[in-house]
Amino acid sequence: MGASASREKFRESVSALVEVDVSPDDADFWDELWKIPSSAEEVFELISPDAARRLRDERFDNLATLFTQATAQLCQIVETPYNIYFDQALNCVRVLTRILPFLLEKGE
């Protein structure tokens, strides 16, 4: 997947999280989200403050699943620390780093 294709796929995934209910059982969606190569700059750009707040305020179940899935991915990577999974771990940490401050912010 090229840089622009992966960027667009990440943007689509973030939009889906904000716009529709995503099932915690949708393994394809969640696995693909973590496998999309994304830099820290892209994550911070594509998950805007507005998108993070909307996710918190309007799709809290998606937000909870996002945290659960990211944590599960990180635990799995700790159990099977192969180099091929390190980029997925970075994506998990980058997404959590971007979203967590908005979760802790006082909502309306």
C-alpha positions, 0 to 999 in steps of 0.5 A: 500500500502506497503512502497516499493509499494508506493515508486515505485508508487511515482517514476512512477508518477514523471517519468510520469510528466517528460516524458509525457504530463499529462492532468490537467483533469486527476483527477485519476493521480493527486488525486493518486499523493497526496494520495501516502504516502511519507516522506520528504526524499523520495520526495527529493530523488525521485524528483532529481534535474535533474528531477525537471529541466527537468520538468521545461525545457521540461514539463512546462505545467505539472509543472504548473498543478502540482502547480495548483493541489497542491494549489487546494488540499491545499485550499480544505483541508483548507475548509474541515480540516479533519484529514484524509486529513492531509497526503495529505496536507503534500505531497503537501507541500513536493512536492512544497518545492522540486520543487519551488527552481528549478522553481525560478532558472534561466533556460537555 
